[in-house]
């Protein structure tokens, strides 16, 4: 449960699981229409990160500001209003961390986020947290998200235990039948001894293979 406040890491499997699961929840919501406005997607990414700022991930503040600026630019290109994103950005620029809660309220009151927009925002964050995921900028099916969740679990968290050692082998004094635990190998950037492995920590602390 320890908070490790790092915006950029070699990859965080548990963060990816969190965002993929959130995307799946929005993907399966009733009444989805299959359309996402890009300016609202970037605003939703800012909203997600401001919520993380408020629970202790202070380094995400300026990333949220940058996403609000991307939202403004996209809204102008779309011919829409950028007032909500701009106001939230100005609050953060003026007050910094002290303005995070106010800016988040501005986004919640000033914009209505469709499930499609929140879904795409979480897919974007999942891919940022764990490069190599097959979920963005595609519009994947629930089956693809579930497949990626299963792959992350197997690659980073799941261990396969061999059958327990037999008493017969122990009586013979041999160790050929001793129980062994076979674990899935982590990607090279998270292997022990790699200097980047020490930085593979983020939301929730460190997992067996990387971070939580």
SULLINBEL-V909207 format. One record per pair of residues at least 12 apart in sequence whose C-alpha atoms are under 7 Angstrom apart, sorted by the first residue. I is the first residue (numbers start at 1). J is the second residue. D is the distance in whole Angstrom. If there is no record, write none. Layout:
BEGIN
i=I j=J d=D
i=I j=J d=D
END
This chain:
BEGIN
i=1 j=204 d=5
i=1 j=205 d=6
i=2 j=204 d=5
i=2 j=205 d=5
i=3 j=202 d=7
i=3 j=203 d=6
i=3 j=204 d=5
i=3 j=205 d=6
i=4 j=201 d=6
i=4 j=202 d=5
i=4 j=203 d=6
i=4 j=204 d=7
i=4 j=205 d=6
i=5 j=57 d=5
i=5 j=58 d=7
i=5 j=59 d=6
i=5 j=202 d=6
i=6 j=59 d=6
i=6 j=202 d=6
i=7 j=59 d=6
i=7 j=60 d=6
i=9 j=199 d=6
i=9 j=200 d=5
i=9 j=201 d=7
i=10 j=189 d=7
i=10 j=196 d=7
i=10 j=199 d=7
i=10 j=200 d=5
i=11 j=129 d=6
i=11 j=130 d=5
i=11 j=131 d=7
i=11 j=200 d=6
i=12 j=129 d=6
i=12 j=130 d=6
i=12 j=200 d=6
i=12 j=201 d=7
i=12 j=202 d=7
i=12 j=210 d=7
i=12 j=211 d=6
i=12 j=212 d=7
i=13 j=130 d=6
i=13 j=152 d=6
i=13 j=210 d=7
i=13 j=211 d=7
i=13 j=212 d=7
i=14 j=211 d=6
i=14 j=212 d=5
i=15 j=126 d=7
i=15 j=129 d=6
i=15 j=203 d=6
i=15 j=212 d=7
i=16 j=126 d=4
i=16 j=129 d=6
i=16 j=130 d=6
i=17 j=149 d=6
i=19 j=122 d=5
i=19 j=123 d=7
i=19 j=125 d=6
i=19 j=126 d=5
i=20 j=122 d=7
i=20 j=123 d=6
i=20 j=126 d=6
i=20 j=145 d=7
i=22 j=122 d=7
i=23 j=119 d=4
i=23 j=122 d=5
i=23 j=123 d=6
i=24 j=142 d=6
i=24 j=145 d=7
i=26 j=115 d=5
i=26 j=116 d=7
i=26 j=118 d=7
i=26 j=119 d=5
i=27 j=115 d=7
i=27 j=116 d=7
i=27 j=119 d=6
i=29 j=115 d=7
i=32 j=115 d=6
i=32 j=116 d=7
i=34 j=116 d=6
i=35 j=116 d=6
i=36 j=116 d=5
i=36 j=117 d=5
i=37 j=117 d=7
i=38 j=74 d=7
i=39 j=71 d=4
i=39 j=72 d=7
i=39 j=74 d=5
i=39 j=75 d=5
i=40 j=71 d=7
i=40 j=113 d=7
i=40 j=117 d=6
i=41 j=117 d=5
i=41 j=118 d=7
i=41 j=120 d=7
i=41 j=121 d=5
i=42 j=67 d=6
i=42 j=68 d=7
i=42 j=70 d=6
i=42 j=71 d=5
i=42 j=121 d=7
i=43 j=67 d=6
i=43 j=68 d=6
i=43 j=71 d=6
i=43 j=85 d=7
i=44 j=117 d=7
i=44 j=118 d=6
i=44 j=121 d=6
i=45 j=67 d=7
i=45 j=121 d=5
i=46 j=64 d=4
i=46 j=67 d=5
i=46 j=68 d=6
i=47 j=104 d=6
i=47 j=107 d=7
i=49 j=64 d=6
i=50 j=64 d=6
i=50 j=100 d=6
i=50 j=104 d=6
i=54 j=100 d=7
i=61 j=97 d=7
i=65 j=89 d=6
i=68 j=85 d=5
i=68 j=86 d=7
i=68 j=89 d=6
i=71 j=85 d=7
i=72 j=85 d=6
i=72 j=86 d=7
i=84 j=106 d=7
i=84 j=107 d=6
i=84 j=110 d=6
i=88 j=103 d=5
i=88 j=106 d=6
i=88 j=107 d=7
i=91 j=103 d=6
i=123 j=135 d=6
i=123 j=136 d=6
i=124 j=136 d=6
i=154 j=184 d=7
i=155 j=184 d=6
i=155 j=185 d=7
i=155 j=186 d=6
i=156 j=184 d=7
i=156 j=186 d=6
i=156 j=208 d=7
i=156 j=209 d=5
i=156 j=210 d=7
i=157 j=208 d=6
i=157 j=209 d=7
i=159 j=182 d=6
i=159 j=183 d=5
i=159 j=184 d=7
i=160 j=181 d=6
i=160 j=182 d=5
i=160 j=183 d=6
i=161 j=180 d=7
i=161 j=181 d=5
i=161 j=182 d=6
i=162 j=179 d=6
i=162 j=180 d=6
i=162 j=181 d=6
i=163 j=179 d=6
i=164 j=178 d=7
i=164 j=179 d=5
i=165 j=177 d=5
i=165 j=178 d=5
i=165 j=179 d=5
i=186 j=209 d=6
i=190 j=209 d=7
i=190 j=210 d=6
END
